[in-house]
Amino acid sequence: MSSKPGFFKRLKALSLPQKQLFAVALCQRMYPNYQLFSEVCEYGDPKVLDTVLNLLWQSLYDRKLKLNLELHTNKLEEVIPEPENFDVYGVYPAMDAVVALISLLSGIESKIEEDITNISKLSSATVANYIEAIIDVELEDEALDDFVFAHEAMVAERELQGTLLELIEDNPDMSADFIKALRKELVSSGVSNIGISLQES
């Protein structure tokens, strides 16, 4: 593995459709964070995010599908929770889930690929903030960074992003079957980037 270039170099080397697929997959993983927050706090509407995710997945293999990016961005903006209005930690990962989708739509509209690849960092930041929120030891600066980096949730996040990148690199033709299978796997696993699961029992 060490002979491969760095993660972000490889991510930036992907084609625009591949970058979009990578970002949609990460947004899908962040979705349960919003869903749970919405149910617990009776705020917002997970269907808004779910609809956008469905359309984004579909647009990757149905080239004729045209998304009304402005309409969906506006709908997402209406359901962003404001942290100062809630006294639960869950508002932050929920907000990140919406922001990630808005960033992706913006990146698609503007063709600014960095906005799309930055969703990788946003997902990792959600995990880092979660780890900082749950630790029960006082750590600062470098010690905190080291702790977060080594935490099992961050290790799992890095592994998932690495596996996802490799999968997309290995399937440059991005067939409809490949995209649908990837989506099905992520949706059926139902586990978010911070380990939240809303699977029906």
Solvent accessible surface area in square Angstrom, and as a share of the most:
residue,aa,sasa,rsa
1,M,168,0.75
2,S,118,0.76
3,S,111,0.71
4,K,82,0.35
5,P,74,0.46
6,G,47,0.46
7,F,57,0.24
8,F,76,0.32
9,K,143,0.61
10,R,27,0.10
11,L,1,0.00
12,K,122,0.52
13,A,85,0.66
14,L,13,0.07
15,S,53,0.34
16,L,40,0.20
17,P,46,0.29
18,Q,15,0.07
19,K,8,0.04
20,Q,28,0.13
21,L,0,0.00
22,F,2,0.01
23,A,0,0.00
24,V,1,0.01
25,A,0,0.00
26,L,0,0.00
27,C,3,0.02
28,Q,17,0.08
29,R,25,0.09
30,M,0,0.00
31,Y,25,0.10
32,P,10,0.06
33,N,2,0.01
34,Y,0,0.00
35,Q,47,0.21
36,L,60,0.30
37,F,7,0.03
38,S,8,0.05
39,E,104,0.47
40,V,102,0.58
41,C,35,0.21
42,E,160,0.72
43,Y,65,0.25
44,G,39,0.38
45,D,53,0.28
46,P,28,0.17
47,K,153,0.65
48,V,27,0.16
49,L,1,0.00
50,D,51,0.26
51,T,65,0.38
52,V,3,0.02
53,L,1,0.00
54,N,56,0.29
55,L,40,0.20
56,L,2,0.01
57,W,0,0.00
58,Q,66,0.29
59,S,22,0.14
60,L,4,0.02
61,Y,63,0.24
62,D,41,0.21
63,R,148,0.54
64,K,176,0.75
65,L,48,0.24
66,K,171,0.72
67,L,36,0.18
68,N,85,0.43
69,L,27,0.14
70,E,119,0.54
71,L,79,0.39
72,H,21,0.09
73,T,26,0.15
74,N,70,0.36
75,K,89,0.38
76,L,0,0.00
77,E,93,0.42
78,E,136,0.61
79,V,15,0.08
80,I,37,0.19
81,P,0,0.00
82,E,83,0.37
83,P,24,0.15
84,E,142,0.64
85,N,104,0.53
86,F,47,0.20
87,D,143,0.74
88,V,59,0.34
89,Y,75,0.28
90,G,27,0.26
91,V,1,0.00
92,Y,98,0.37
93,P,2,0.01
94,A,0,0.00
95,M,49,0.22
96,D,18,0.10
97,A,2,0.02
98,V,0,0.00
99,V,54,0.31
100,A,0,0.00
101,L,2,0.01
102,I,30,0.15
103,S,33,0.21
104,L,0,0.00
105,L,1,0.01
106,S,47,0.30
107,G,0,0.00
108,I,29,0.15
109,E,106,0.48
110,S,55,0.35
111,K,139,0.59
112,I,88,0.45
113,E,67,0.30
114,E,106,0.48
115,D,42,0.22
116,I,1,0.00
117,T,7,0.04
118,N,58,0.30
119,I,2,0.01
120,S,2,0.01
121,K,107,0.45
122,L,41,0.20
123,S,0,0.00
124,S,31,0.20
125,A,41,0.32
126,T,1,0.01
127,V,0,0.00
128,A,20,0.16
129,N,73,0.37
130,Y,52,0.20
131,I,0,0.00
132,E,78,0.35
133,A,55,0.43
134,I,87,0.44
135,I,35,0.18
136,D,138,0.71
137,V,76,0.44
138,E,173,0.78
139,L,56,0.28
140,E,133,0.60
141,D,116,0.60
142,E,132,0.59
143,A,50,0.39
144,L,33,0.17
145,D,90,0.47
146,D,87,0.45
147,F,76,0.32
148,V,11,0.06
149,F,122,0.51
150,A,74,0.57
151,H,38,0.17
152,E,139,0.63
153,A,19,0.15
154,M,16,0.07
155,V,49,0.28
156,A,52,0.41
157,E,1,0.00
158,R,93,0.34
159,E,112,0.50
160,L,53,0.26
161,Q,7,0.03
162,G,24,0.23
163,T,83,0.49
164,L,6,0.03
165,L,0,0.00
166,E,57,0.25
167,L,66,0.33
168,I,0,0.00
169,E,50,0.22
170,D,103,0.53
171,N,40,0.21
172,P,95,0.60
173,D,111,0.58
174,M,14,0.06
175,S,48,0.31
176,A,40,0.31
177,D,113,0.58
178,F,29,0.12
179,I,0,0.00
180,K,97,0.41
181,A,61,0.47
182,L,11,0.05
183,R,65,0.24
184,K,150,0.63
185,E,117,0.52
186,L,21,0.11
187,V,72,0.41
188,S,67,0.43
189,S,56,0.36
190,G,12,0.11
191,V,65,0.37
192,S,1,0.01
193,N,6,0.03
194,I,14,0.07
195,G,54,0.52
196,I,37,0.19
197,S,59,0.38
198,L,49,0.24
199,Q,99,0.44
200,E,165,0.74
201,S,161,1.04
